[in-house]
Amino acid sequence: MYEDHSWNCPDDGNKYWQIVEKKRVNKFLFGLNKNLDEVRGSIQGMKQQISLQEAFAEVRREESRKKVMLGTPTSDSHIENSALAVRAVEVLVRCDVNNDG
């Protein structure tokens, strides 16, 4: 994605960190499960940009609210049911062992 920014020396650092923080929040929101679409939309619809920590807190609050309203899950695996669980990433393992006998 192309972004055009005008930079002024005194404000460069602040602008840069605002851009980085906005990208982090968007990446976090993009990775949420579908059952949190409402909170994702409300965060994205806010006029003032919020920090990643604030976005995380808002999502956790909504997740807790849903658990209270819907009851606790019956599954033993809390991580499987967590809306904030990291999606599985296939990890390739490289083995450099020489099998020449």
PDB file as gemmi writes it, atoms N, CA and C in Angstrom:
CRYST1    1.000    1.000    1.000  90.00  90.00  90.00 P 1                      
ATOM      1  N   MET A   1       0.849  -1.161   0.000  1.00  0.00           N  
ATOM      2  CA  MET A   1       0.000   0.000   0.000  1.00  0.00           C  
ATOM      3  C   MET A   1       0.903   1.234   0.000  1.00  0.00           C  
ATOM      4  N   TYR A   2       0.584   2.181  -0.836  1.00  0.00           N  
ATOM      5  CA  TYR A   2       1.350   3.419  -0.942  1.00  0.00           C  
ATOM      6  C   TYR A   2       0.812   4.430   0.055  1.00  0.00           C  
ATOM      7  N   GLU A   3       1.704   5.034   0.796  1.00  0.00           N  
ATOM      8  CA  GLU A   3       1.319   6.071   1.747  1.00  0.00           C  
ATOM      9  C   GLU A   3       2.176   7.296   1.507  1.00  0.00           C  
ATOM     10  N   ASP A   4       1.540   8.446   1.473  1.00  0.00           N  
ATOM     11  CA  ASP A   4       2.249   9.701   1.263  1.00  0.00           C  
ATOM     12  C   ASP A   4       2.247  10.479   2.573  1.00  0.00           C  
ATOM     13  N   HIS A   5       3.432  10.763   3.091  1.00  0.00           N  
ATOM     14  CA  HIS A   5       3.555  11.473   4.359  1.00  0.00           C  
ATOM     15  C   HIS A   5       4.401  12.718   4.155  1.00  0.00           C  
ATOM     16  N   SER A   6       3.983  13.794   4.789  1.00  0.00           N  
ATOM     17  CA  SER A   6       4.826  14.988   4.796  1.00  0.00           C  
ATOM     18  C   SER A   6       5.530  15.022   6.145  1.00  0.00           C  
ATOM     19  N   TRP A   7       6.851  15.164   6.127  1.00  0.00           N  
ATOM     20  CA  TRP A   7       7.645  15.103   7.343  1.00  0.00           C  
ATOM     21  C   TRP A   7       8.194  16.472   7.700  1.00  0.00           C  
ATOM     22  N   ASN A   8       8.075  16.854   8.955  1.00  0.00           N  
ATOM     23  CA  ASN A   8       8.661  18.062   9.521  1.00  0.00           C  
ATOM     24  C   ASN A   8       9.566  17.620  10.655  1.00  0.00           C  
ATOM     25  N   CYS A   9      10.768  18.149  10.685  1.00  0.00           N  
ATOM     26  CA  CYS A   9      11.792  17.674  11.631  1.00  0.00           C  
ATOM     27  C   CYS A   9      11.310  17.494  13.069  1.00  0.00           C  
ATOM     28  N   PRO A  10      10.698  18.477  13.712  1.00  0.00           N  
ATOM     29  CA  PRO A  10      10.314  18.292  15.118  1.00  0.00           C  
ATOM     30  C   PRO A  10       9.234  17.225  15.322  1.00  0.00           C  
ATOM     31  N   ASP A  11       8.419  17.009  14.320  1.00  0.00           N  
ATOM     32  CA  ASP A  11       7.293  16.092  14.475  1.00  0.00           C  
ATOM     33  C   ASP A  11       7.531  14.718  13.867  1.00  0.00           C  
ATOM     34  N   ASP A  12       8.692  14.492  13.256  1.00  0.00           N  
ATOM     35  CA  ASP A  12       8.933  13.238  12.550  1.00  0.00           C  
ATOM     36  C   ASP A  12       8.766  12.011  13.439  1.00  0.00           C  
ATOM     37  N   GLY A  13       9.365  12.034  14.604  1.00  0.00           N  
ATOM     38  CA  GLY A  13       9.294  10.885  15.505  1.00  0.00           C  
ATOM     39  C   GLY A  13       7.879  10.577  15.940  1.00  0.00           C  
ATOM     40  N   ASN A  14       7.136  11.613  16.306  1.00  0.00           N  
ATOM     41  CA  ASN A  14       5.747  11.409  16.735  1.00  0.00           C  
ATOM     42  C   ASN A  14       4.886  10.869  15.605  1.00  0.00           C  
ATOM     43  N   LYS A  15       5.047  11.427  14.417  1.00  0.00           N  
ATOM     44  CA  LYS A  15       4.276  10.939  13.267  1.00  0.00           C  
ATOM     45  C   LYS A  15       4.600   9.481  12.978  1.00  0.00           C  
ATOM     46  N   TYR A  16       5.897   9.168  12.996  1.00  0.00           N  
ATOM     47  CA  TYR A  16       6.319   7.801  12.705  1.00  0.00           C  
ATOM     48  C   TYR A  16       5.684   6.820  13.680  1.00  0.00           C  
ATOM     49  N   TRP A  17       5.729   7.130  14.989  1.00  0.00           N  
ATOM     50  CA  TRP A  17       5.176   6.211  15.975  1.00  0.00           C  
ATOM     51  C   TRP A  17       3.657   6.120  15.885  1.00  0.00           C  
ATOM     52  N   GLN A  18       2.984   7.187  15.486  1.00  0.00           N  
ATOM     53  CA  GLN A  18       1.537   7.122  15.278  1.00  0.00           C  
ATOM     54  C   GLN A  18       1.204   6.189  14.122  1.00  0.00           C  
ATOM     55  N   ILE A  19       1.997   6.262  13.055  1.00  0.00           N  
ATOM     56  CA  ILE A  19       1.789   5.391  11.898  1.00  0.00           C  
ATOM     57  C   ILE A  19       2.033   3.935  12.283  1.00  0.00           C  
ATOM     58  N   VAL A  20       3.126   3.684  12.993  1.00  0.00           N  
ATOM     59  CA  VAL A  20       3.458   2.320  13.414  1.00  0.00           C  
ATOM     60  C   VAL A  20       2.372   1.768  14.333  1.00  0.00           C  
ATOM     61  N   GLU A  21       1.919   2.567  15.279  1.00  0.00           N  
ATOM     62  CA  GLU A  21       0.886   2.127  16.224  1.00  0.00           C  
ATOM     63  C   GLU A  21      -0.421   1.819  15.498  1.00  0.00           C  
ATOM     64  N   LYS A  22      -0.784   2.647  14.538  1.00  0.00           N  
ATOM     65  CA  LYS A  22      -2.013   2.413  13.772  1.00  0.00           C  
ATOM     66  C   LYS A  22      -1.915   1.097  13.005  1.00  0.00           C  
ATOM     67  N   LYS A  23      -0.765   0.819  12.422  1.00  0.00           N  
ATOM     68  CA  LYS A  23      -0.577  -0.438  11.690  1.00  0.00           C  
ATOM     69  C   LYS A  23      -0.643  -1.630  12.633  1.00  0.00           C  
ATOM     70  N   ARG A  24      -0.085  -1.499  13.819  1.00  0.00           N  
ATOM     71  CA  ARG A  24      -0.130  -2.587  14.803  1.00  0.00           C  
ATOM     72  C   ARG A  24      -1.562  -2.875  15.233  1.00  0.00           C  
ATOM     73  N   VAL A  25      -2.321  -1.828  15.481  1.00  0.00           N  
ATOM     74  CA  VAL A  25      -3.720  -2.001  15.885  1.00  0.00           C  
ATOM     75  C   VAL A  25      -4.503  -2.675  14.765  1.00  0.00           C  
ATOM     76  N   ASN A  26      -4.314  -2.220  13.528  1.00  0.00           N  
ATOM     77  CA  ASN A  26      -5.029  -2.820  12.402  1.00  0.00           C  
ATOM     78  C   ASN A  26      -4.649  -4.283  12.208  1.00  0.00           C  
ATOM     79  N   LYS A  27      -3.382  -4.610  12.360  1.00  0.00           N  
ATOM     80  CA  LYS A  27      -2.932  -5.995  12.227  1.00  0.00           C  
ATOM     81  C   LYS A  27      -3.552  -6.859  13.323  1.00  0.00           C  
ATOM     82  N   PHE A  28      -3.601  -6.339  14.540  1.00  0.00           N  
ATOM     83  CA  PHE A  28      -4.223  -7.053  15.654  1.00  0.00           C  
ATOM     84  C   PHE A  28      -5.704  -7.290  15.379  1.00  0.00           C  
ATOM     85  N   LEU A  29      -6.408  -6.248  14.951  1.00  0.00           N  
ATOM     86  CA  LEU A  29      -7.839  -6.372  14.688  1.00  0.00           C  
ATOM     87  C   LEU A  29      -8.114  -7.334  13.540  1.00  0.00           C  
ATOM     88  N   PHE A  30      -7.265  -7.329  12.534  1.00  0.00           N  
ATOM     89  CA  PHE A  30      -7.435  -8.218  11.390  1.00  0.00           C  
ATOM     90  C   PHE A  30      -7.317  -9.684  11.805  1.00  0.00           C  
ATOM     91  N   GLY A  31      -6.519  -9.970  12.824  1.00  0.00           N  
ATOM     92  CA  GLY A  31      -6.311 -11.342  13.263  1.00  0.00           C  
ATOM     93  C   GLY A  31      -7.353 -11.877  14.224  1.00  0.00           C  
ATOM     94  N   LEU A  32      -8.336 -11.065  14.599  1.00  0.00           N  
ATOM     95  CA  LEU A  32      -9.355 -11.521  15.545  1.00  0.00           C  
ATOM     96  C   LEU A  32     -10.302 -12.526  14.906  1.00  0.00           C  
ATOM     97  N   ASN A  33     -10.873 -13.377  15.739  1.00  0.00           N  
ATOM     98  CA  ASN A  33     -11.874 -14.333  15.279  1.00  0.00           C  
ATOM     99  C   ASN A  33     -13.148 -13.612  14.858  1.00  0.00           C  
ATOM    100  N   LYS A  34     -13.959 -14.307  14.059  1.00  0.00           N  
ATOM    101  CA  LYS A  34     -15.192 -13.701  13.545  1.00  0.00           C  
ATOM    102  C   LYS A  34     -16.185 -13.343  14.644  1.00  0.00           C  
ATOM    103  N   ASN A  35     -16.135 -14.059  15.766  1.00  0.00           N  
ATOM    104  CA  ASN A  35     -17.113 -13.778  16.819  1.00  0.00           C  
ATOM    105  C   ASN A  35     -16.874 -12.432  17.500  1.00  0.00           C  
ATOM    106  N   LEU A  36     -15.798 -11.744  17.130  1.00  0.00           N  
ATOM    107  CA  LEU A  36     -15.531 -10.410  17.682  1.00  0.00           C  
ATOM    108  C   LEU A  36     -15.622  -9.326  16.610  1.00  0.00           C  
ATOM    109  N   ASP A  37     -16.404  -9.583  15.566  1.00  0.00           N  
ATOM    110  CA  ASP A  37     -16.571  -8.599  14.492  1.00  0.00           C  
ATOM    111  C   ASP A  37     -17.153  -7.286  15.003  1.00  0.00           C  
ATOM    112  N   GLU A  38     -18.066  -7.362  15.965  1.00  0.00           N  
ATOM    113  CA  GLU A  38     -18.706  -6.139  16.475  1.00  0.00           C  
ATOM    114  C   GLU A  38     -17.703  -5.227  17.166  1.00  0.00           C  
ATOM    115  N   VAL A  39     -16.871  -5.801  18.025  1.00  0.00           N  
ATOM    116  CA  VAL A  39     -15.887  -4.978  18.733  1.00  0.00           C  
ATOM    117  C   VAL A  39     -14.826  -4.471  17.760  1.00  0.00           C  
ATOM    118  N   ARG A  40     -14.486  -5.280  16.758  1.00  0.00           N  
ATOM    119  CA  ARG A  40     -13.537  -4.834  15.735  1.00  0.00           C  
ATOM    120  C   ARG A  40     -14.096  -3.605  15.013  1.00  0.00           C  
ATOM    121  N   GLY A  41     -15.351  -3.675  14.637  1.00  0.00           N  
ATOM    122  CA  GLY A  41     -15.985  -2.552  13.950  1.00  0.00           C  
ATOM    123  C   GLY A  41     -16.071  -1.311  14.811  1.00  0.00           C  
ATOM    124  N   SER A  42     -16.359  -1.497  16.092  1.00  0.00           N  
ATOM    125  CA  SER A  42     -16.460  -0.323  16.968  1.00  0.00           C  
ATOM    126  C   SER A  42     -15.099   0.330  17.179  1.00  0.00           C  
ATOM    127  N   ILE A  43     -14.043  -0.472  17.263  1.00  0.00           N  
ATOM    128  CA  ILE A  43     -12.701   0.091  17.421  1.00  0.00           C  
ATOM    129  C   ILE A  43     -12.277   0.803  16.147  1.00  0.00           C  
ATOM    130  N   GLN A  44     -12.537   0.195  15.001  1.00  0.00           N  
ATOM    131  CA  GLN A  44     -12.161   0.820  13.734  1.00  0.00           C  
ATOM    132  C   GLN A  44     -12.974   2.078  13.463  1.00  0.00           C  
ATOM    133  N   GLY A  45     -14.174   2.155  14.021  1.00  0.00           N  
ATOM    134  CA  GLY A  45     -15.031   3.304  13.801  1.00  0.00           C  
ATOM    135  C   GLY A  45     -14.766   4.479  14.726  1.00  0.00           C  
ATOM    136  N   MET A  46     -13.863   4.306  15.677  1.00  0.00           N  
ATOM    137  CA  MET A  46     -13.553   5.398  16.602  1.00  0.00           C  
ATOM    138  C   MET A  46     -12.862   6.534  15.867  1.00  0.00           C  
ATOM    139  N   LYS A  47     -13.251   7.759  16.202  1.00  0.00           N  
ATOM    140  CA  LYS A  47     -12.655   8.929  15.555  1.00  0.00           C  
ATOM    141  C   LYS A  47     -11.207   9.114  15.971  1.00  0.00           C  
ATOM    142  N   GLN A  48     -10.929   8.894  17.245  1.00  0.00           N  
ATOM    143  CA  GLN A  48      -9.568   9.057  17.748  1.00  0.00           C  
ATOM    144  C   GLN A  48      -8.865   7.702  17.721  1.00  0.00           C  
ATOM    145  N   GLN A  49      -7.649   7.699  17.224  1.00  0.00           N  
ATOM    146  CA  GLN A  49      -6.859   6.475  17.169  1.00  0.00           C  
ATOM    147  C   GLN A  49      -6.510   6.024  18.579  1.00  0.00           C  
ATOM    148  N   ILE A  50      -6.674   4.725  18.856  1.00  0.00           N  
ATOM    149  CA  ILE A  50      -6.326   4.201  20.169  1.00  0.00           C  
ATOM    150  C   ILE A  50      -5.057   3.361  20.056  1.00  0.00           C  
ATOM    151  N   SER A  51      -4.415   3.148  21.187  1.00  0.00           N  
ATOM    152  CA  SER A  51      -3.174   2.377  21.200  1.00  0.00           C  
ATOM    153  C   SER A  51      -3.487   0.886  21.118  1.00  0.00           C  
ATOM    154  N   LEU A  52      -2.457   0.111  20.851  1.00  0.00           N  
ATOM    155  CA  LEU A  52      -2.603  -1.339  20.800  1.00  0.00           C  
ATOM    156  C   LEU A  52      -3.060  -1.878  22.155  1.00  0.00           C  
ATOM    157  N   GLN A  53      -2.533  -1.324  23.235  1.00  0.00           N  
ATOM    158  CA  GLN A  53      -2.927  -1.764  24.574  1.00  0.00           C  
ATOM    159  C   GLN A  53      -4.410  -1.485  24.827  1.00  0.00           C  
ATOM    160  N   GLU A  54      -4.878  -0.331  24.393  1.00  0.00           N  
ATOM    161  CA  GLU A  54      -6.295   0.009  24.573  1.00  0.00           C  
ATOM    162  C   GLU A  54      -7.179  -0.899  23.725  1.00  0.00           C  
ATOM    163  N   ALA A  55      -6.748  -1.203  22.514  1.00  0.00           N  
ATOM    164  CA  ALA A  55      -7.515  -2.101  21.645  1.00  0.00           C  
ATOM    165  C   ALA A  55      -7.585  -3.496  22.260  1.00  0.00           C  
ATOM    166  N   PHE A  56      -6.459  -3.974  22.769  1.00  0.00           N  
ATOM    167  CA  PHE A  56      -6.423  -5.285  23.411  1.00  0.00           C  
ATOM    168  C   PHE A  56      -7.356  -5.317  24.618  1.00  0.00           C  
ATOM    169  N   ALA A  57      -7.309  -4.272  25.434  1.00  0.00           N  
ATOM    170  CA  ALA A  57      -8.174  -4.204  26.617  1.00  0.00           C  
ATOM    171  C   ALA A  57      -9.646  -4.203  26.220  1.00  0.00           C  
ATOM    172  N   GLU A  58      -9.975  -3.492  25.170  1.00  0.00           N  
ATOM    173  CA  GLU A  58     -11.362  -3.437  24.696  1.00  0.00           C  
ATOM    174  C   GLU A  58     -11.832  -4.811  24.218  1.00  0.00           C  
ATOM    175  N   VAL A  59     -10.978  -5.514  23.506  1.00  0.00           N  
ATOM    176  CA  VAL A  59     -11.326  -6.850  23.017  1.00  0.00           C  
ATOM    177  C   VAL A  59     -11.461  -7.822  24.185  1.00  0.00           C  
ATOM    178  N   ARG A  60     -10.548  -7.751  25.148  1.00  0.00           N  
ATOM    179  CA  ARG A  60     -10.641  -8.621  26.323  1.00  0.00           C  
ATOM    180  C   ARG A  60     -11.925  -8.347  27.110  1.00  0.00           C  
ATOM    181  N   ARG A  61     -12.289  -7.085  27.227  1.00  0.00           N  
ATOM    182  CA  ARG A  61     -13.519  -6.714  27.937  1.00  0.00           C  
ATOM    183  C   ARG A  61     -14.738  -7.325  27.236  1.00  0.00           C  
ATOM    184  N   GLU A  62     -14.765  -7.243  25.919  1.00  0.00           N  
ATOM    185  CA  GLU A  62     -15.881  -7.801  25.156  1.00  0.00           C  
ATOM    186  C   GLU A  62     -15.896  -9.322  25.260  1.00  0.00           C  
ATOM    187  N   GLU A  63     -14.723  -9.941  25.202  1.00  0.00           N  
ATOM    188  CA  GLU A  63     -14.645 -11.394  25.332  1.00  0.00           C  
ATOM    189  C   GLU A  63     -15.155 -11.831  26.705  1.00  0.00           C  
ATOM    190  N   SER A  64     -14.776 -11.123  27.754  1.00  0.00           N  
ATOM    191  CA  SER A  64     -15.240 -11.438  29.111  1.00  0.00           C  
ATOM    192  C   SER A  64     -16.741 -11.242  29.232  1.00  0.00           C  
ATOM    193  N   ARG A  65     -17.243 -10.174  28.639  1.00  0.00           N  
ATOM    194  CA  ARG A  65     -18.683  -9.907  28.676  1.00  0.00           C  
ATOM    195  C   ARG A  65     -19.454 -11.040  28.012  1.00  0.00           C  
ATOM    196  N   LYS A  66     -18.967 -11.503  26.867  1.00  0.00           N  
ATOM    197  CA  LYS A  66     -19.643 -12.596  26.164  1.00  0.00           C  
ATOM    198  C   LYS A  66     -19.599 -13.887  26.972  1.00  0.00           C  
ATOM    199  N   LYS A  67     -18.480 -14.156  27.639  1.00  0.00           N  
ATOM    200  CA  LYS A  67     -18.380 -15.367  28.451  1.00  0.00           C  
ATOM    201  C   LYS A  67     -19.370 -15.333  29.606  1.00  0.00           C  
ATOM    202  N   VAL A  68     -19.544 -14.169  30.221  1.00  0.00           N  
ATOM    203  CA  VAL A  68     -20.486 -14.040  31.329  1.00  0.00           C  
ATOM    204  C   VAL A  68     -21.914 -14.216  30.824  1.00  0.00           C  
ATOM    205  N   MET A  69     -22.227 -13.602  29.711  1.00  0.00           N  
ATOM    206  CA  MET A  69     -23.592 -13.669  29.184  1.00  0.00           C  
ATOM    207  C   MET A  69     -23.931 -15.054  28.644  1.00  0.00           C  
ATOM    208  N   LEU A  70     -22.974 -15.696  28.000  1.00  0.00           N  
ATOM    209  CA  LEU A  70     -23.240 -16.987  27.374  1.00  0.00           C  
ATOM    210  C   LEU A  70     -22.871 -18.162  28.266  1.00  0.00           C  
ATOM    211  N   GLY A  71     -22.267 -17.906  29.404  1.00  0.00           N  
ATOM    212  CA  GLY A  71     -21.832 -18.968  30.295  1.00  0.00           C  
ATOM    213  C   GLY A  71     -20.426 -19.409  29.944  1.00  0.00           C  
ATOM    214  N   THR A  72     -19.839 -20.187  30.835  1.00  0.00           N  
ATOM    215  CA  THR A  72     -18.472 -20.647  30.596  1.00  0.00           C  
ATOM    216  C   THR A  72     -18.486 -21.795  29.602  1.00  0.00           C  
ATOM    217  N   PRO A  73     -17.468 -21.887  28.766  1.00  0.00           N  
ATOM    218  CA  PRO A  73     -17.407 -22.982  27.795  1.00  0.00           C  
ATOM    219  C   PRO A  73     -17.200 -24.319  28.505  1.00  0.00           C  
ATOM    220  N   THR A  74     -17.725 -25.401  27.902  1.00  0.00           N  
ATOM    221  CA  THR A  74     -17.604 -26.723  28.507  1.00  0.00           C  
ATOM    222  C   THR A  74     -16.315 -27.419  28.110  1.00  0.00           C  
ATOM    223  N   SER A  75     -15.615 -26.897  27.153  1.00  0.00           N  
ATOM    224  CA  SER A  75     -14.369 -27.498  26.688  1.00  0.00           C  
ATOM    225  C   SER A  75     -13.272 -27.331  27.733  1.00  0.00           C  
ATOM    226  N   ASP A  76     -12.404 -28.341  27.838  1.00  0.00           N  
ATOM    227  CA  ASP A  76     -11.273 -28.270  28.766  1.00  0.00           C  
ATOM    228  C   ASP A  76     -10.176 -27.356  28.258  1.00  0.00           C  
ATOM    229  N   SER A  77     -10.132 -27.144  26.967  1.00  0.00           N  
ATOM    230  CA  SER A  77      -9.052 -26.352  26.383  1.00  0.00           C  
ATOM    231  C   SER A  77      -9.465 -24.893  26.284  1.00  0.00           C  
ATOM    232  N   HIS A  78      -8.946 -24.079  27.205  1.00  0.00           N  
ATOM    233  CA  HIS A  78      -9.264 -22.650  27.214  1.00  0.00           C  
ATOM    234  C   HIS A  78      -8.704 -21.955  25.981  1.00  0.00           C  
ATOM    235  N   ILE A  79      -7.531 -22.370  25.531  1.00  0.00           N  
ATOM    236  CA  ILE A  79      -6.889 -21.699  24.398  1.00  0.00           C  
ATOM    237  C   ILE A  79      -7.665 -21.933  23.115  1.00  0.00           C  
ATOM    238  N   GLU A  80      -8.254 -23.111  22.942  1.00  0.00           N  
ATOM    239  CA  GLU A  80      -9.021 -23.379  21.727  1.00  0.00           C  
ATOM    240  C   GLU A  80     -10.191 -22.412  21.596  1.00  0.00           C  
ATOM    241  N   ASN A  81     -10.785 -22.047  22.712  1.00  0.00           N  
ATOM    242  CA  ASN A  81     -11.966 -21.200  22.690  1.00  0.00           C  
ATOM    243  C   ASN A  81     -11.657 -19.721  22.805  1.00  0.00           C  
ATOM    244  N   SER A  82     -10.428 -19.377  23.005  1.00  0.00           N  
ATOM    245  CA  SER A  82     -10.075 -17.975  23.186  1.00  0.00           C  
ATOM    246  C   SER A  82     -10.136 -17.231  21.869  1.00  0.00           C  
ATOM    247  N   ALA A  83     -10.807 -16.114  21.876  1.00  0.00           N  
ATOM    248  CA  ALA A  83     -10.900 -15.295  20.674  1.00  0.00           C  
ATOM    249  C   ALA A  83      -9.576 -14.628  20.361  1.00  0.00           C  
ATOM    250  N   LEU A  84      -8.689 -14.571  21.336  1.00  0.00           N  
ATOM    251  CA  LEU A  84      -7.404 -13.916  21.134  1.00  0.00           C  
ATOM    252  C   LEU A  84      -6.280 -14.909  20.875  1.00  0.00           C  
ATOM    253  N   ALA A  85      -6.613 -16.170  20.713  1.00  0.00           N  
ATOM    254  CA  ALA A  85      -5.576 -17.168  20.477  1.00  0.00           C  
ATOM    255  C   ALA A  85      -4.908 -16.906  19.138  1.00  0.00           C  
ATOM    256  N   VAL A  86      -3.626 -17.119  19.105  1.00  0.00           N  
ATOM    257  CA  VAL A  86      -2.870 -16.910  17.876  1.00  0.00           C  
ATOM    258  C   VAL A  86      -3.206 -18.028  16.910  1.00  0.00           C  
ATOM    259  N   ARG A  87      -3.407 -17.672  15.675  1.00  0.00           N  
ATOM    260  CA  ARG A  87      -3.675 -18.679  14.663  1.00  0.00           C  
ATOM    261  C   ARG A  87      -2.436 -19.522  14.453  1.00  0.00           C  
ATOM    262  N   ALA A  88      -2.663 -20.811  14.201  1.00  0.00           N  
ATOM    263  CA  ALA A  88      -1.544 -21.739  14.032  1.00  0.00           C  
ATOM    264  C   ALA A  88      -0.730 -21.374  12.804  1.00  0.00           C  
ATOM    265  N   VAL A  89       0.564 -21.449  12.956  1.00  0.00           N  
ATOM    266  CA  VAL A  89       1.479 -21.182  11.859  1.00  0.00           C  
ATOM    267  C   VAL A  89       2.338 -22.421  11.685  1.00  0.00           C  
ATOM    268  N   GLU A  90       2.395 -22.915  10.466  1.00  0.00           N  
ATOM    269  CA  GLU A  90       3.201 -24.101  10.202  1.00  0.00           C  
ATOM    270  C   GLU A  90       4.671 -23.737  10.320  1.00  0.00           C  
ATOM    271  N   VAL A  91       5.374 -24.505  11.115  1.00  0.00           N  
ATOM    272  CA  VAL A  91       6.796 -24.265  11.327  1.00  0.00           C  
ATOM    273  C   VAL A  91       7.571 -25.367  10.618  1.00  0.00           C  
ATOM    274  N   LEU A  92       8.493 -24.972   9.768  1.00  0.00           N  
ATOM    275  CA  LEU A  92       9.325 -25.940   9.070  1.00  0.00           C  
ATOM    276  C   LEU A  92      10.579 -26.180   9.894  1.00  0.00           C  
ATOM    277  N   VAL A  93      10.864 -27.446  10.164  1.00  0.00           N  
ATOM    278  CA  VAL A  93      12.034 -27.801  10.944  1.00  0.00           C  
ATOM    279  C   VAL A  93      13.107 -28.283   9.977  1.00  0.00           C  
ATOM    280  N   ARG A  94      14.284 -27.737  10.120  1.00  0.00           N  
ATOM    281  CA  ARG A  94      15.388 -28.090   9.241  1.00  0.00           C  
ATOM    282  C   ARG A  94      16.362 -28.964  10.023  1.00  0.00           C  
ATOM    283  N   CYS A  95      16.733 -30.063   9.435  1.00  0.00           N  
ATOM    284  CA  CYS A  95      17.652 -30.976  10.089  1.00  0.00           C  
ATOM    285  C   CYS A  95      18.929 -31.050   9.263  1.00  0.00           C  
ATOM    286  N   ASP A  96      20.058 -30.711   9.876  1.00  0.00           N  
ATOM    287  CA  ASP A  96      21.342 -30.718   9.185  1.00  0.00           C  
ATOM    288  C   ASP A  96      22.202 -31.911   9.586  1.00  0.00           C  
ATOM    289  N   VAL A  97      21.592 -32.958  10.066  1.00  0.00           N  
ATOM    290  CA  VAL A  97      22.343 -34.130  10.508  1.00  0.00           C  
ATOM    291  C   VAL A  97      22.804 -34.910   9.285  1.00  0.00           C  
ATOM    292  N   ASN A  98      24.063 -35.279   9.253  1.00  0.00           N  
ATOM    293  CA  ASN A  98      24.628 -36.046   8.149  1.00  0.00           C  
ATOM    294  C   ASN A  98      24.382 -37.522   8.419  1.00  0.00           C  
ATOM    295  N   ASN A  99      23.657 -38.193   7.553  1.00  0.00           N  
ATOM    296  CA  ASN A  99      23.299 -39.598   7.735  1.00  0.00           C  
ATOM    297  C   ASN A  99      24.189 -40.518   6.907  1.00  0.00           C  
ATOM    298  N   ASP A 100      25.490 -40.285   6.903  1.00  0.00           N  
ATOM    299  CA  ASP A 100      26.397 -41.109   6.104  1.00  0.00           C  
ATOM    300  C   ASP A 100      26.813 -42.392   6.818  1.00  0.00           C  
ATOM    301  N   GLY A 101      26.322 -42.659   8.016  1.00  0.00           N  
ATOM    302  CA  GLY A 101      26.592 -43.906   8.700  1.00  0.00           C  
ATOM    303  C   GLY A 101      27.810 -43.882   9.444  1.00  0.00           C  
TER     304      GLY A 101                                                      
END                                                                             
